[in-house]
Amino acid sequence: MMQRRVFLAGSVVLVAAPLVGRAQQPGKVYRIGFMTAGADAPGPLLAAFRQGLSELGYIDGQNLIIEWRFAEGR
């Protein structure tokens, strides 16, 4: 009788393990590229851009990645 309980308990763990892994998958992460001819000093326009994204539910580093590129006048 004891062996049967051990077998059943082990079977439940093996069946439930894949379900736990699927529940923790991250959501989609969006990537935005931002290019400008200026220097790398973010101004009020960039701050407003980030604020607008956060108001829509996009948080940099969580569900959004912003890649900044600056040409520095070149």
N, C-alpha and C positions, 0 to 999 in steps of 0.2 A: 504494500500500500504506500509506503514512504517513497519508493522509487517512482511510482506513478505521479505523485505530487511534485517531485523534483523535475520530472520530465515535462509536466504541464507548465510549471513555472518558467522553466527555461524556454519552452516554446512560445509563451506569451512575450517574453523579452525579445526574442528573435523576430517575432512578427511586428512588434510595436517599434522597434529601433528605426526602421526606414521611414516611418511616418513622422517621427520626431525630427529627423534631418530635413525633410521636405518643408516643414512648417517654418523654418528659419531662413529661407532663401531671401536675399535682399531684393528690393524692388529695382526698377530700371533707373539707371543713373544717366542723366543727360549731360552732354558735353557742348559747351559754347566756346567758340574762338573769338577773341576780341583783339582786333588789330588797329593801331593808330600810328600816324606819322610822328607824333609828339614824343616827349620824354616819358619816363616811367612814373611820373608823379600823378597819381589818380586825383582827378578834380571832382567838382560837384556833380558833373554829368555822370561819371562812373558810379558815384555814391547813389545817385538817383536810380540808375540802372539796377544796381544790386537791391535797393529798397523795393523797387517795383517787382522784381523777381520774388523777393521774400513775401511780399503781400499776396502773390499768387500761389504761394506754398512751395517755392523752390528755394532750398537752403544750400548755400555753397558748402561743399564737403559732405553733405548727406545724400541728397538726390540730384545734385547738380555739381558739375565741375566747370569752372571758368578758366580758360587758358588765356593769359594776357601776353600780348606781343607788342613791343614798342620799337619803332624804327629809329627813333632819336634823330629825326631830321634827315636820315639817309634815304 
